[in-house]
Amino acid sequence: MRNVKPDRKYNYSWVLQGNYGSRWEDLTAEESESEIFDRWRDYRENEGGSYRVVLRRELRERVEEEL
């Protein structure tokens, strides 16, 4: 039996959002948690405002393969 990863139904990404007084807006997105918290740290040091990190999932499109 082979070790084969099953296809996942969703793609996941970490999103940094900023609130500059009116609403939450997406600022940047990264694939790893450590990268997004590095960006979060940069934004906190260089700009004012409130920030949050959210994990977003998007439905992956199915691609039909020909046999």
NURO-882797 format. One record per atom (N, C-alpha, C, CB): x, y negated, z negated; atom name. Coordinates in nm, 2 decimals, padded with zeros to 4 digits. Atoms other than C-alpha are relative to their C-alpha. Glycine has a CB too. Layout:
N
x,y,z,atome
X,Y,Z,CA .
...
//
This chain:
67
x,y,z,atome
00.08,00.12,00.00,N .
00.00,00.00,00.00,CA .
00.09,-00.12,00.00,C .
-00.10,00.00,-00.12,CB .
-00.08,00.12,-00.01,N .
00.14,-00.34,00.10,CA .
-00.06,-00.11,-00.10,C .
00.00,-00.05,00.14,CB .
00.04,00.11,00.08,N .
00.13,-00.64,-00.12,CA .
-00.03,-00.12,00.09,C .
00.11,-00.04,-00.11,CB .
00.04,00.11,-00.09,N .
-00.06,-00.89,00.09,CA .
-00.09,-00.09,-00.08,C .
-00.08,00.06,00.13,CB .
00.08,00.10,00.06,N .
-00.20,-01.21,-00.04,CA .
-00.13,-00.02,00.07,C .
00.07,-00.14,-00.01,CB .
00.13,00.03,-00.07,N .
-00.57,-01.25,00.03,CA .
-00.01,-00.14,00.05,C .
-00.12,00.04,-00.09,CB .
00.02,00.13,-00.04,N .
-00.68,-01.55,00.22,CA .
-00.09,-00.07,-00.10,C .
-00.07,-00.01,00.14,CB .
00.08,00.08,00.10,N .
-00.81,-01.82,-00.01,CA .
-00.11,-00.08,00.07,C .
00.09,-00.09,-00.08,CB .
00.12,00.07,-00.05,N .
-01.14,-01.99,00.04,CA .
00.02,-00.15,00.00,C .
-00.12,00.04,-00.08,CB .
-00.02,00.14,00.02,N .
-01.01,-02.33,-00.08,CA .
00.15,-00.04,00.01,C .
-00.06,-00.05,-00.13,CB .
-00.13,00.06,00.01,N .
-00.71,-02.56,-00.04,CA .
00.00,-00.09,-00.12,C .
00.04,-00.08,00.13,CB .
00.00,00.09,00.12,N .
-00.61,-02.74,-00.36,CA .
00.11,-00.10,00.01,C .
00.03,00.09,-00.13,CB .
-00.10,00.11,00.00,N .
-00.43,-03.07,-00.40,CA .
-00.02,-00.08,-00.13,C .
-00.01,-00.09,00.13,CB .
00.00,00.09,00.11,N .
-00.35,-03.30,-00.69,CA .
-00.01,-00.14,00.05,C .
00.13,00.02,-00.09,CB .
00.03,00.13,-00.05,N .
-00.48,-03.65,-00.64,CA .
00.02,-00.10,-00.12,C .
-00.14,-00.02,00.06,CB .
-00.01,00.11,00.09,N .
-00.37,-03.97,-00.82,CA .
-00.10,-00.11,00.04,C .
00.15,-00.05,00.00,CB .
00.10,00.10,-00.02,N .
-00.65,-04.22,-00.86,CA .
00.03,-00.12,-00.09,C .
-00.14,00.05,-00.02,CB .
-00.02,00.12,00.07,N .
-00.63,-04.58,-00.97,CA .
-00.12,-00.08,-00.01,C .
00.11,-00.09,00.06,CB .
00.12,00.08,00.03,N .
-00.89,-04.81,-01.12,CA .
00.06,-00.14,-00.02,C .
-00.09,00.05,-00.12,CB .
-00.05,00.14,00.01,N .
-00.81,-05.18,-01.06,CA .
-00.11,-00.10,-00.04,C .
00.06,-00.05,00.13,CB .
00.10,00.09,00.05,N .
-01.13,-05.31,-01.21,CA .
-00.14,00.03,00.05,C .
00.03,-00.14,00.02,CB .
00.13,-00.02,-00.06,N .
-01.41,-05.19,-00.98,CA .
-00.04,00.14,00.00,C .
-00.01,-00.06,00.14,CB .
00.04,-00.14,-00.01,N .
-01.40,-04.82,-00.92,CA .
00.13,00.08,00.02,C .
-00.09,00.03,00.12,CB .
-00.12,-00.09,-00.02,N .
-01.16,-04.52,-00.89,CA .
00.02,00.02,00.15,C .
-00.03,00.14,-00.07,CB .
-00.04,-00.02,-00.14,N .
-00.97,-04.50,-00.56,CA .
00.12,00.09,00.01,C .
00.04,-00.14,00.06,CB .
-00.11,-00.10,-00.03,N .
-00.74,-04.23,-00.42,CA .
00.12,-00.08,00.04,C .
-00.03,00.10,00.10,CB .
-00.12,00.07,-00.03,N .
-00.38,-04.36,-00.42,CA .
00.10,00.09,00.08,C .
00.07,-00.05,-00.12,CB .
-00.09,-00.09,-00.06,N .
-00.18,-04.05,-00.32,CA .
-00.04,00.14,-00.04,C .
00.15,-00.03,-00.03,CB .
00.02,-00.14,00.03,N .
-00.20,-03.67,-00.31,CA .
00.12,00.08,00.02,C .
-00.12,00.05,00.09,CB .
-00.12,-00.09,00.00,N .
00.06,-03.40,-00.37,CA .
-00.05,00.14,-00.01,C .
00.10,-00.04,-00.11,CB .
00.03,-00.14,00.01,N .
00.06,-03.02,-00.35,CA .
00.04,00.06,-00.14,C .
00.06,00.08,00.11,CB .
-00.04,-00.06,00.13,N .
00.23,-02.96,-00.69,CA .
-00.03,-00.10,-00.11,C .
00.15,00.03,00.01,CB .
00.03,00.08,00.11,N .
00.15,-03.08,-01.03,CA .
00.11,-00.09,-00.05,C .
-00.04,00.09,-00.12,CB .
-00.11,00.08,00.04,N .
00.50,-03.19,-01.11,CA .
00.02,-00.12,00.09,C .
00.13,00.08,00.00,CB .
-00.02,00.12,-00.09,N .
00.52,-03.42,-00.80,CA .
-00.11,-00.10,-00.03,C .
-00.02,00.05,00.14,CB .
00.10,00.10,00.02,N .
00.19,-03.59,-00.88,CA .
00.02,-00.07,-00.13,C .
-00.14,00.07,00.00,CB .
-00.02,00.07,00.13,N .
00.29,-03.67,-01.24,CA .
00.13,-00.08,00.02,C .
00.02,00.10,-00.11,CB .
-00.11,00.09,-00.03,N .
00.62,-03.81,-01.10,CA .
-00.06,-00.13,00.06,C .
00.10,00.06,00.09,CB .
00.06,00.12,-00.06,N .
00.41,-04.05,-00.88,CA .
-00.08,-00.08,-00.10,C .
-00.10,00.05,00.11,CB .
00.08,00.06,00.11,N .
00.18,-04.12,-01.18,CA .
00.09,-00.09,-00.09,C .
-00.07,00.10,-00.09,CB .
-00.09,00.08,00.08,N .
00.48,-04.23,-01.38,CA .
00.05,-00.12,00.07,C .
00.12,00.10,-00.04,CB .
-00.05,00.11,-00.08,N .
00.61,-04.45,-01.10,CA .
-00.11,-00.11,00.00,C .
00.03,00.04,00.14,CB .
00.10,00.10,00.00,N .
00.27,-04.63,-01.07,CA .
-00.02,-00.07,-00.14,C .
-00.13,00.07,00.04,CB .
00.01,00.06,00.14,N .
00.25,-04.68,-01.45,CA .
00.11,-00.10,-00.03,C .
00.00,00.11,-00.11,CB .
-00.11,00.09,00.03,N .
00.59,-04.84,-01.46,CA .
00.00,-00.12,00.09,C .
00.13,00.08,00.03,CB .
-00.01,00.11,-00.10,N .
00.55,-05.07,-01.15,CA .
-00.13,-00.08,00.02,C .
00.04,00.06,00.12,CB .
00.13,00.07,-00.03,N .
00.18,-05.17,-01.14,CA .
-00.09,00.00,-00.13,C .
-00.07,00.06,00.12,CB .
00.10,00.00,00.11,N .
-00.10,-05.26,-01.38,CA .
-00.12,00.09,00.04,C .
-00.04,-00.14,-00.04,CB .
00.12,-00.08,-00.03,N .
-00.43,-05.07,-01.40,CA .
-00.01,00.13,-00.07,C .
-00.01,00.02,00.15,CB .
00.03,-00.13,00.07,N .
-00.57,-04.74,-01.52,CA .
00.02,00.11,00.11,C .
-00.13,00.01,-00.06,CB .
-00.02,-00.11,-00.10,N .
-00.47,-04.41,-01.35,CA .
-00.05,00.13,-00.06,C .
00.15,00.01,00.03,CB .
00.03,-00.13,00.04,N .
-00.59,-04.06,-01.36,CA .
00.04,00.10,00.11,C .
-00.16,00.02,-00.04,CB .
-00.04,-00.10,-00.09,N .
-00.49,-03.73,-01.20,CA .
-00.12,00.10,00.00,C .
00.13,00.07,-00.04,CB .
00.11,-00.10,-00.02,N .
-00.76,-03.49,-01.06,CA .
00.05,00.11,00.09,C .
-00.13,-00.07,00.05,CB .
-00.02,-00.11,-00.09,N .
-00.74,-03.15,-00.90,CA .
-00.12,00.01,00.09,C .
00.03,00.13,-00.08,CB .
00.11,00.00,-00.10,N .
-00.94,-03.15,-00.58,CA .
00.02,00.13,00.08,C .
00.01,-00.13,00.09,CB .
00.00,-00.12,-00.08,N .
-01.04,-02.85,-00.38,CA .
-00.08,-00.03,00.13,C .
-00.05,00.13,-00.07,CB .
00.07,00.02,-00.12,N .
-01.15,-02.85,-00.02,CA .
-00.01,00.13,00.07,C .
00.08,-00.10,00.10,CB .
00.03,-00.13,-00.07,N .
-01.31,-02.57,00.18,CA .
00.10,00.01,00.12,C .
-00.14,00.00,00.04,CB .
-00.09,-00.03,-00.11,N .
-01.06,-02.41,00.41,CA .
-00.08,00.04,00.12,C .
00.11,00.10,-00.04,CB .
00.07,-00.04,-00.12,N .
-01.17,-02.38,00.77,CA .
00.05,00.14,00.04,C .
00.03,-00.10,00.11,CB .
-00.04,-00.14,-00.05,N .
-01.18,-02.02,00.90,CA .
00.04,00.00,00.14,C .
-00.12,00.10,-00.02,CB .
-00.05,-00.01,-00.13,N .
-00.98,-01.94,01.20,CA .
-00.02,00.15,00.05,C .
00.15,-00.05,00.01,CB .
00.03,-00.14,-00.06,N .
-01.10,-01.64,01.41,CA .
00.13,00.04,00.08,C .
-00.13,00.00,00.08,CB .
-00.12,-00.05,-00.08,N .
-00.80,-01.44,01.53,CA .
-00.05,00.11,00.10,C .
00.10,00.07,-00.10,CB .
00.03,-00.10,-00.10,N .
-00.82,-01.24,01.85,CA .
00.08,00.12,-00.02,C .
00.03,-00.06,00.14,CB .
-00.07,-00.12,00.02,N .
-00.73,-00.88,01.83,CA .
00.07,00.05,00.13,C .
-00.09,00.11,-00.04,CB .
//
